[in-house]
Amino acid sequence: MKQIEQSLAVITKQETIRVGLSEILYFEKELRIISVHTRSKIYRYYGTFKDLPECLDRRFYRCHNSFFVNLEKIKVLRRYELELENGETIRISQRCYPAMRHTYLTFIMSGEGLK
């Protein structure tokens, strides 16, 4: 039996797109618009972060009020920012940094981040 990758349905007025969770680098929120960032494209839709955790698995972590990041895509974790495998940097709030660091270290030490 073939395993089907987990995905997220991004629904806009014009289209509905299925995006694999492993393709997503991070989510960004600006006002009521959520941007789903992948290596090749950015998908935007109206929504809130309130319902997002229900759709995601443990590789996603909220590192800032405006960002959910895919822990698998982190290349470097620095104090108050992280660098993704595509070279982009994302802010980590000062309040969230200790928990972010702990979560990321636990994630990579468990072997999940080494795939």
C-alpha positions in Angstrom: 0.0 0.0 0.0 1.3 3.4 -0.9 1.4 6.1 1.8 -0.3 9.3 0.8 1.5 12.4 1.9 -0.3 14.7 4.3 -1.5 17.9 2.6 -3.2 21.2 3.3 -6.1 22.5 1.1 -5.5 26.2 0.3 -8.9 27.6 -0.7 -9.2 31.0 -2.5 -12.0 32.6 -4.5 -10.3 31.4 -7.8 -9.0 27.9 -6.9 -8.4 25.2 -4.4 -4.9 23.9 -4.2 -3.6 20.8 -2.4 -0.1 21.6 -1.0 2.0 18.8 0.6 3.1 19.6 4.1 6.7 18.6 3.3 6.7 21.3 0.6 5.8 24.1 3.0 8.7 26.2 4.4 6.5 28.5 6.6 3.2 30.3 7.1 3.1 34.1 7.4 0.2 36.1 8.7 -0.5 39.7 7.8 -3.8 41.1 9.1 -6.3 38.5 7.7 -4.1 37.1 4.9 -2.2 33.9 5.4 0.7 33.3 3.0 1.9 29.7 2.6 5.5 29.8 1.4 7.0 26.9 -0.5 10.2 26.8 -2.5 8.5 27.5 -5.8 5.4 29.6 -4.9 3.5 31.6 -2.3 -0.2 30.8 -1.9 -2.4 33.4 -0.2 -5.8 33.1 1.4 -8.0 34.8 3.9 -7.9 33.2 7.3 -6.5 33.1 10.9 -3.8 31.1 12.6 -6.5 30.0 15.1 -7.5 26.9 13.0 -4.1 26.2 11.5 -2.6 23.9 14.2 -5.4 21.4 13.6 -4.2 21.0 10.0 -0.5 20.6 10.8 1.7 18.0 12.4 4.5 18.3 15.0 7.1 19.5 12.4 5.4 22.9 12.4 6.0 25.4 15.2 4.8 28.9 15.9 8.0 30.9 16.5 6.4 34.4 16.3 2.9 35.9 16.3 3.1 36.1 12.5 5.0 32.9 11.6 4.6 29.1 11.8 7.8 27.4 10.5 8.5 23.9 9.3 11.2 22.6 11.6 12.5 20.3 8.8 13.4 23.3 6.7 15.5 25.2 9.2 19.2 25.4 8.3 20.5 27.6 11.1 18.8 28.7 14.4 20.2 31.9 15.8 19.1 34.0 18.7 15.9 35.7 17.6 16.0 34.5 14.0 16.3 31.4 11.9 17.6 30.7 8.4 15.7 28.3 6.2 17.2 26.0 3.6 16.3 28.5 0.8 18.3 31.3 2.5 15.3 33.3 3.9 15.4 34.4 7.5 12.5 34.5 9.9 12.2 36.5 13.1 11.7 34.6 16.4 10.0 36.6 19.1 12.0 37.2 22.2 9.2 35.6 24.3 9.1 32.5 22.0 12.9 31.9 21.6 13.6 29.6 24.6 10.6 27.3 23.7 11.6 27.5 20.0 15.1 26.4 20.8 14.0 23.6 23.0 11.4 22.4 20.5 13.9 22.5 17.6 16.7 20.7 19.6 14.2 18.0 20.7 13.0 17.7 17.1 16.5 17.2 15.6 17.7 15.0 18.5 14.7 12.6 17.9 15.9 12.1 14.4 12.8 13.6 12.8 14.7 16.6 11.5 17.4 14.4 9.9 15.3 13.0 7.1 
